[in-house]
Amino acid sequence: MVIVMKPGAREEDLREVIARVEALGYQAHVIRGTTRSVVAAVGDERGKARLQALEALAGVQSVVPILQPFKLASRETRAARTVVRVGSLEIGGDRLHVMAGPCSVESEEQLLTVARAVREAGATILRGGAFKPRTSPYAFQGLAEDGLKLLAAAREATGLKVVTEVLNPRDLDVVARYTDILQVGARNVQNFALLKEVGEIGKPVLLKRGMSTTIQEYLMSAEYILSAGNTNVILCERGIRTFETATRFTLDLNAVPVLQKLTHLPIIVDPSHGTGHWEYVPALAKAAVAVGADGLMIEVHPKPEEALSDGIQSLKPARFAHLMSDLQTVAKAVGRYL
């Protein structure tokens, strides 16, 4: 249920509503708007009648049921789009942000070369994996904390923000120490223990859609993070597994407008994983901007043929720079900018 406060309701009226909601055994999540605030009461639906009685309290305009199972992620709870702030960056506003960099952090030279190139081309966030989830236990698993240190050094050298993946709750503290955005990857989208932990830590979270995850299941995963108290969630569509084998995955661009209808959270698109081949990345990146994505995540490597992971889907820096130029034209056509 959502308790909608009257415009101009007093702060003490809001506190009283929160106290009553919690006394009834619900979690109270306050969402403040420009003219009014709402209180989302999250918990057992069998107590709806007791919550409905809160309409009698001073400052309350109405009590409205939330129909979607993802309560805090739903547009029913918050009509306005959420803007996630990462330092001075605002993800979900008019400006599109591009997260670019190698699949894996391999060396200082490799990472700094890419970081400087993508910053020069207009990217605002450096992506790179220090911990890598690999299908084979014999494949390169990442440099772990040494990789995190290289990411921090690249941030210091370029001014780019850093996003990197956390795989295990026990690594969360060390990853959070070095990064600006915590990435939860496709394989961990329903790792509920990890989702709760990143929800409690408070840093912005980039949540990737699982390769076999429905949109409702995906938003329920976001709900785990939101319900733990972290409202800074960025969604990322990265392709789903279908019967098609011509590409690594099928990039579900349908998901962008569908998610925009269902949730207030910002949505970015990863065409590198969605296609699995560098040749297709520019076309799908431009298409993602055209359908309304709030940003992109793109893999870039100075020597893809020598990459320790996913070289085939990585753009070279020159191709990335050309794509960024093209994206400005597309962004302008849909009322956005890079």
One Martini backbone bead per residue (centre of mass of N, CA, C, O) as a GRO file, in nm:
protein
  338
    1MET     BB    1   0.101   0.033   0.015
    2VAL     BB    2   0.006   0.386  -0.032
    3ILE     BB    3   0.077   0.690   0.134
    4VAL     BB    4  -0.074   0.993   0.059
    5MET     BB    5   0.015   1.307   0.086
    6LYS     BB    6  -0.043   1.618   0.129
    7PRO     BB    7   0.005   1.913   0.029
    8GLY     BB    8   0.194   2.045   0.288
    9ALA     BB    9   0.256   1.851   0.486
   10ARG     BB   10   0.364   1.782   0.783
   11GLU     BB   11   0.629   1.636   0.938
   12GLU     BB   12   0.461   1.518   1.178
   13ASP     BB   13   0.262   1.365   0.999
   14LEU     BB   14   0.470   1.178   0.869
   15ARG     BB   15   0.579   1.050   1.132
   16GLU     BB   16   0.310   0.925   1.216
   17VAL     BB   17   0.277   0.737   0.977
   18ILE     BB   18   0.536   0.577   1.015
   19ALA     BB   19   0.470   0.473   1.298
   20ARG     BB   20   0.209   0.320   1.220
   21VAL     BB   21   0.326   0.132   1.009
   22GLU     BB   22   0.535  -0.005   1.201
   23ALA     BB   23   0.324  -0.098   1.417
   24LEU     BB   24   0.191  -0.299   1.186
   25GLY     BB   25   0.465  -0.444   1.051
   26TYR     BB   26   0.597  -0.238   0.853
   27GLN     BB   27   0.767  -0.096   0.600
   28ALA     BB   28   0.898   0.239   0.570
   29HIS     BB   29   0.897   0.426   0.259
   30VAL     BB   30   1.022   0.731   0.169
   31ILE     BB   31   0.883   0.957  -0.087
   32ARG     BB   32   1.003   1.254  -0.222
   33GLY     BB   33   0.857   1.528  -0.357
   34THR     BB   34   0.786   1.846  -0.469
   35THR     BB   35   0.473   1.842  -0.326
   36ARG     BB   36   0.496   1.537  -0.216
   37SER     BB   37   0.450   1.255  -0.010
   38VAL     BB   38   0.531   0.905   0.031
   39VAL     BB   39   0.428   0.585   0.180
   40ALA     BB   40   0.568   0.272   0.177
   41ALA     BB   41   0.403  -0.032   0.259
   42VAL     BB   42   0.591  -0.321   0.346
   43GLY     BB   43   0.425  -0.646   0.333
   44ASP     BB   44   0.165  -0.798   0.446
   45GLU     BB   45  -0.139  -0.811   0.266
   46ARG     BB   46  -0.346  -0.885   0.509
   47GLY     BB   47  -0.327  -0.562   0.626
   48LYS     BB   48  -0.488  -0.352   0.449
   49ALA     BB   49  -0.719  -0.252   0.634
   50ARG     BB   50  -0.537  -0.112   0.841
   51LEU     BB   51  -0.410   0.087   0.642
   52GLN     BB   52  -0.670   0.230   0.538
   53ALA     BB   53  -0.720   0.382   0.819
   54LEU     BB   54  -0.495   0.614   0.767
   55GLU     BB   55  -0.685   0.829   0.629
   56ALA     BB   56  -0.751   0.973   0.918
   57LEU     BB   57  -0.501   1.118   0.914
   58ALA     BB   58  -0.311   1.374   0.929
   59GLY     BB   59  -0.211   1.457   0.589
   60VAL     BB   60  -0.392   1.248   0.446
   61GLN     BB   61  -0.524   1.162   0.131
   62SER     BB   62  -0.432   0.849   0.067
   63VAL     BB   63  -0.490   0.488   0.012
   64VAL     BB   64  -0.294   0.274  -0.203
   65PRO     BB   65  -0.272   0.011  -0.394
   66ILE     BB   66  -0.030  -0.227  -0.497
   67LEU     BB   67  -0.021  -0.443  -0.775
   68GLN     BB   68   0.264  -0.496  -0.780
   69PRO     BB   69   0.517  -0.702  -0.654
   70PHE     BB   70   0.700  -0.451  -0.712
   71LYS     BB   71   0.683  -0.192  -0.507
   72LEU     BB   72   0.946   0.006  -0.520
   73ALA     BB   73   0.985  -0.019  -0.846
   74SER     BB   74   0.722   0.108  -0.901
   75ARG     BB   75   0.514   0.349  -1.049
   76GLU     BB   76   0.304   0.347  -0.817
   77THR     BB   77   0.509   0.473  -0.611
   78ARG     BB   78   0.682   0.621  -0.857
   79ALA     BB   79   0.642   0.839  -1.119
   80ALA     BB   80   0.911   0.944  -1.113
   81ARG     BB   81   1.216   0.948  -1.216
   82THR     BB   82   1.511   0.811  -1.139
   83VAL     BB   83   1.817   0.955  -1.014
   84VAL     BB   84   2.148   0.853  -1.029
   85ARG     BB   85   2.419   0.932  -0.820
   86VAL     BB   86   2.772   0.976  -0.932
   87GLY     BB   87   2.851   1.213  -0.797
   88SER     BB   88   2.817   1.432  -1.071
   89LEU     BB   89   2.648   1.215  -1.185
   90GLU     BB   90   2.341   1.153  -1.392
   91ILE     BB   91   2.133   0.873  -1.397
   92GLY     BB   92   1.830   0.952  -1.590
   93GLY     BB   93   1.864   1.188  -1.755
   94ASP     BB   94   1.944   1.368  -2.038
   95ARG     BB   95   2.206   1.234  -1.999
   96LEU     BB   96   2.427   1.016  -2.145
   97HIS     BB   97   2.594   0.721  -2.030
   98VAL     BB   98   2.922   0.576  -2.075
   99MET     BB   99   3.040   0.247  -2.031
  100ALA     BB  100   3.394   0.179  -2.059
  101GLY     BB  101   3.585  -0.122  -2.139
  102PRO     BB  102   3.711  -0.396  -2.028
  103CYS     BB  103   3.630  -0.697  -1.928
  104SER     BB  104   3.934  -0.722  -1.826
  105VAL     BB  105   4.178  -0.686  -1.602
  106GLU     BB  106   4.534  -0.718  -1.696
  107SER     BB  107   4.678  -0.425  -1.691
  108GLU     BB  108   4.804  -0.118  -1.668
  109GLU     BB  109   4.841  -0.053  -1.968
  110GLN     BB  110   4.568  -0.146  -2.072
  111LEU     BB  111   4.384   0.032  -1.888
  112LEU     BB  112   4.502   0.316  -1.949
  113THR     BB  113   4.459   0.313  -2.250
  114VAL     BB  114   4.151   0.286  -2.240
  115ALA     BB  115   4.072   0.516  -2.047
  116ARG     BB  116   4.182   0.748  -2.223
  117ALA     BB  117   4.019   0.684  -2.479
  118VAL     BB  118   3.723   0.695  -2.364
  119ARG     BB  119   3.742   0.979  -2.252
  120GLU     BB  120   3.805   1.123  -2.520
  121ALA     BB  121   3.522   1.013  -2.650
  122GLY     BB  122   3.302   1.048  -2.375
  123ALA     BB  123   3.327   0.887  -2.142
  124THR     BB  124   3.239   0.850  -1.772
  125ILE     BB  125   3.286   0.529  -1.742
  126LEU     BB  126   3.470   0.261  -1.605
  127ARG     BB  127   3.511  -0.063  -1.718
  128GLY     BB  128   3.601  -0.362  -1.516
  129GLY     BB  129   3.731  -0.682  -1.437
  130ALA     BB  130   3.846  -0.842  -1.135
  131PHE     BB  131   3.599  -1.032  -1.122
  132LYS     BB  132   3.534  -1.349  -1.294
  133PRO     BB  133   3.270  -1.510  -1.449
  134ARG     BB  134   3.326  -1.848  -1.545
  135THR     BB  135   3.245  -2.136  -1.693
  136SER     BB  136   3.541  -2.201  -1.663
  137PRO     BB  137   3.784  -2.289  -1.421
  138TYR     BB  138   4.037  -2.229  -1.640
  139ALA     BB  139   3.978  -1.952  -1.668
  140PHE     BB  140   4.004  -1.630  -1.637
  141GLN     BB  141   3.936  -1.467  -1.304
  142GLY     BB  142   4.124  -1.244  -1.237
  143LEU     BB  143   4.300  -1.000  -1.012
  144ALA     BB  144   4.133  -0.879  -0.809
  145GLU     BB  145   4.268  -0.654  -0.604
  146ASP     BB  146   4.472  -0.568  -0.818
  147GLY     BB  147   4.249  -0.473  -1.014
  148LEU     BB  148   4.127  -0.257  -0.829
  149LYS     BB  149   4.381  -0.082  -0.813
  150LEU     BB  150   4.389  -0.017  -1.116
  151LEU     BB  151   4.116   0.125  -1.126
  152ALA     BB  152   4.189   0.350  -0.924
  153ALA     BB  153   4.427   0.459  -1.091
  154ALA     BB  154   4.258   0.532  -1.342
  155ARG     BB  155   4.076   0.733  -1.201
  156GLU     BB  156   4.306   0.926  -1.114
  157ALA     BB  157   4.411   0.978  -1.416
  158THR     BB  158   4.099   1.054  -1.553
  159GLY     BB  159   3.811   1.084  -1.371
  160LEU     BB  160   3.672   0.828  -1.383
  161LYS     BB  161   3.443   0.623  -1.314
  162VAL     BB  162   3.366   0.306  -1.141
  163VAL     BB  163   3.285  -0.027  -1.269
  164THR     BB  164   3.228  -0.341  -1.086
  165GLU     BB  165   3.224  -0.672  -1.004
  166VAL     BB  166   3.035  -0.870  -0.773
  167LEU     BB  167   3.021  -1.216  -0.656
  168ASN     BB  168   3.074  -1.196  -0.335
  169PRO     BB  169   2.994  -1.109  -0.019
  170ARG     BB  170   3.297  -1.130   0.094
  171ASP     BB  171   3.393  -0.895  -0.134
  172LEU     BB  172   3.237  -0.626  -0.090
  173ASP     BB  173   3.422  -0.437   0.074
  174VAL     BB  174   3.661  -0.427  -0.128
  175VAL     BB  175   3.504  -0.330  -0.376
  176ALA     BB  176   3.379  -0.071  -0.244
  177ARG     BB  177   3.657   0.073  -0.192
  178TYR     BB  178   3.720   0.109  -0.527
  179THR     BB  179   3.426   0.184  -0.612
  180ASP     BB  180   3.122   0.346  -0.747
  181ILE     BB  181   2.999   0.080  -0.886
  182LEU     BB  182   2.799  -0.198  -0.839
  183GLN     BB  183   2.809  -0.511  -0.994
  184VAL     BB  184   2.542  -0.726  -1.098
  185GLY     BB  185   2.529  -1.003  -1.261
  186ALA     BB  186   2.357  -1.232  -1.446
  187ARG     BB  187   2.435  -1.480  -1.253
  188ASN     BB  188   2.331  -1.289  -0.982
  189VAL     BB  189   2.026  -1.191  -0.998
  190GLN     BB  190   1.942  -1.453  -0.781
  191ASN     BB  191   2.139  -1.359  -0.545
  192PHE     BB  192   1.999  -1.278  -0.254
  193ALA     BB  193   2.236  -1.231  -0.064
  194LEU     BB  194   2.377  -1.018  -0.241
  195LEU     BB  195   2.143  -0.817  -0.272
  196LYS     BB  196   2.123  -0.745   0.028
  197GLU     BB  197   2.414  -0.642   0.064
  198VAL     BB  198   2.402  -0.410  -0.152
  199GLY     BB  199   2.162  -0.271  -0.010
  200GLU     BB  200   2.326  -0.202   0.265
  201ILE     BB  201   2.578  -0.028   0.151
  202GLY     BB  202   2.465   0.223  -0.068
  203LYS     BB  203   2.574   0.192  -0.333
  204PRO     BB  204   2.565   0.193  -0.644
  205VAL     BB  205   2.369  -0.023  -0.869
  206LEU     BB  206   2.432  -0.266  -1.121
  207LEU     BB  207   2.168  -0.450  -1.279
  208LYS     BB  208   2.163  -0.743  -1.439
  209ARG     BB  209   2.018  -0.933  -1.661
  210GLY     BB  210   1.925  -1.234  -1.708
  211MET     BB  211   1.928  -1.481  -1.958
  212SER     BB  212   1.638  -1.611  -1.801
  213THR     BB  213   1.486  -1.338  -1.728
  214THR     BB  214   1.223  -1.191  -1.643
  215ILE     BB  215   1.096  -0.889  -1.582
  216GLN     BB  216   0.971  -0.958  -1.310
  217GLU     BB  217   1.217  -1.097  -1.188
  218TYR     BB  218   1.405  -0.856  -1.218
  219LEU     BB  219   1.238  -0.657  -1.035
  220MET     BB  220   1.258  -0.838  -0.782
  221SER     BB  221   1.563  -0.803  -0.755
  222ALA     BB  222   1.553  -0.497  -0.714
  223GLU     BB  223   1.377  -0.515  -0.457
  224TYR     BB  224   1.592  -0.622  -0.267
  225ILE     BB  225   1.762  -0.363  -0.269
  226LEU     BB  226   1.544  -0.156  -0.192
  227SER     BB  227   1.445  -0.302   0.079
  228ALA     BB  228   1.746  -0.252   0.208
  229GLY     BB  229   1.782   0.087   0.129
  230ASN     BB  230   1.862   0.100  -0.185
  231THR     BB  231   1.790   0.350  -0.446
  232ASN     BB  232   2.064   0.297  -0.632
  233VAL     BB  233   1.934   0.176  -0.925
  234ILE     BB  234   2.060   0.010  -1.218
  235LEU     BB  235   1.962  -0.101  -1.519
  236CYS     BB  236   2.057  -0.399  -1.737
  237GLU     BB  237   2.050  -0.479  -2.066
  238ARG     BB  238   2.216  -0.806  -2.204
  239GLY     BB  239   2.048  -1.033  -2.284
  240ILE     BB  240   1.897  -1.332  -2.410
  241ARG     BB  241   1.803  -1.664  -2.423
  242THR     BB  242   1.766  -1.835  -2.727
  243PHE     BB  243   1.747  -2.014  -3.029
  244GLU     BB  244   1.958  -1.826  -3.125
  245THR     BB  245   2.308  -1.850  -3.283
  246ALA     BB  246   2.427  -1.589  -3.430
  247THR     BB  247   2.427  -1.495  -3.136
  248ARG     BB  248   2.494  -1.500  -2.812
  249PHE     BB  249   2.243  -1.316  -2.788
  250THR     BB  250   1.929  -1.149  -2.728
  251LEU     BB  251   1.858  -0.826  -2.766
  252ASP     BB  252   1.613  -0.670  -2.551
  253LEU     BB  253   1.466  -0.379  -2.652
  254ASN     BB  254   1.179  -0.408  -2.539
  255ALA     BB  255   1.257  -0.364  -2.235
  256VAL     BB  256   1.281  -0.060  -2.217
  257PRO     BB  257   0.979   0.037  -2.245
  258VAL     BB  258   0.867  -0.161  -2.039
  259LEU     BB  259   1.030  -0.058  -1.795
  260GLN     BB  260   0.934   0.238  -1.814
  261LYS     BB  261   0.639   0.159  -1.738
  262LEU     BB  262   0.703  -0.005  -1.456
  263THR     BB  263   0.958   0.186  -1.387
  264HIS     BB  264   1.182   0.439  -1.231
  265LEU     BB  265   1.434   0.318  -1.327
  266PRO     BB  266   1.718   0.315  -1.474
  267ILE     BB  267   1.835   0.235  -1.824
  268ILE     BB  268   2.064   0.019  -1.966
  269VAL     BB  269   2.289  -0.098  -2.236
  270ASP     BB  270   2.447  -0.419  -2.354
  271PRO     BB  271   2.576  -0.494  -2.673
  272SER     BB  272   2.813  -0.685  -2.627
  273HIS     BB  273   2.658  -0.923  -2.491
  274GLY     BB  274   2.401  -0.923  -2.677
  275THR     BB  275   2.592  -1.024  -2.934
  276GLY     BB  276   2.921  -1.107  -2.925
  277HIS     BB  277   2.994  -0.880  -3.157
  278TRP     BB  278   3.146  -0.602  -3.275
  279GLU     BB  279   2.983  -0.549  -3.544
  280TYR     BB  280   2.693  -0.509  -3.377
  281VAL     BB  281   2.725  -0.283  -3.164
  282PRO     BB  282   2.663  -0.007  -3.302
  283ALA     BB  283   2.368  -0.062  -3.389
  284LEU     BB  284   2.260  -0.135  -3.098
  285ALA     BB  285   2.342   0.126  -2.959
  286LYS     BB  286   2.164   0.315  -3.131
  287ALA     BB  287   1.897   0.169  -3.072
  288ALA     BB  288   1.896   0.212  -2.764
  289VAL     BB  289   1.874   0.518  -2.777
  290ALA     BB  290   1.612   0.530  -2.950
  291VAL     BB  291   1.433   0.366  -2.715
  292GLY     BB  292   1.552   0.514  -2.422
  293ALA     BB  293   1.813   0.490  -2.304
  294ASP     BB  294   2.044   0.607  -2.037
  295GLY     BB  295   2.266   0.404  -2.155
  296LEU     BB  296   2.598   0.244  -2.179
  297MET     BB  297   2.774  -0.077  -2.231
  298ILE     BB  298   3.121  -0.102  -2.343
  299GLU     BB  299   3.360  -0.285  -2.503
  300VAL     BB  300   3.720  -0.213  -2.468
  301HIS     BB  301   4.022  -0.283  -2.669
  302PRO     BB  302   4.342  -0.254  -2.797
  303LYS     BB  303   4.370  -0.600  -2.817
  304PRO     BB  304   4.143  -0.830  -2.880
  305GLU     BB  305   4.330  -1.076  -2.977
  306GLU     BB  306   4.462  -1.067  -2.658
  307ALA     BB  307   4.238  -1.122  -2.486
  308LEU     BB  308   4.124  -1.297  -2.190
  309SER     BB  309   3.827  -1.173  -2.259
  310ASP     BB  310   3.596  -1.097  -2.500
  311GLY     BB  311   3.733  -0.989  -2.772
  312ILE     BB  312   3.505  -1.022  -3.000
  313GLN     BB  313   3.319  -0.779  -2.844
  314SER     BB  314   3.546  -0.567  -2.886
  315LEU     BB  315   3.640  -0.251  -2.922
  316LYS     BB  316   3.825  -0.033  -3.060
  317PRO     BB  317   3.902   0.286  -2.996
  318ALA     BB  318   3.833   0.400  -3.280
  319ARG     BB  319   3.548   0.274  -3.298
  320PHE     BB  320   3.439   0.407  -3.046
  321ALA     BB  321   3.470   0.702  -3.137
  322HIS     BB  322   3.281   0.677  -3.379
  323LEU     BB  323   3.031   0.594  -3.219
  324MET     BB  324   3.008   0.848  -3.039
  325SER     BB  325   2.948   1.035  -3.275
  326ASP     BB  326   2.685   0.893  -3.368
  327LEU     BB  327   2.529   0.914  -3.094
  328GLN     BB  328   2.478   1.217  -3.095
  329THR     BB  329   2.266   1.214  -3.320
  330VAL     BB  330   2.063   1.026  -3.185
  331ALA     BB  331   2.023   1.178  -2.922
  332LYS     BB  332   1.914   1.440  -3.046
  333ALA     BB  333   1.656   1.305  -3.178
  334VAL     BB  334   1.558   1.223  -2.856
  335GLY     BB  335   1.647   1.458  -2.644
  336ARG     BB  336   1.958   1.407  -2.606
  337TYR     BB  337   2.291   1.363  -2.448
  338LEU     BB  338   2.666   1.329  -2.410
   0.00000   0.00000   0.00000
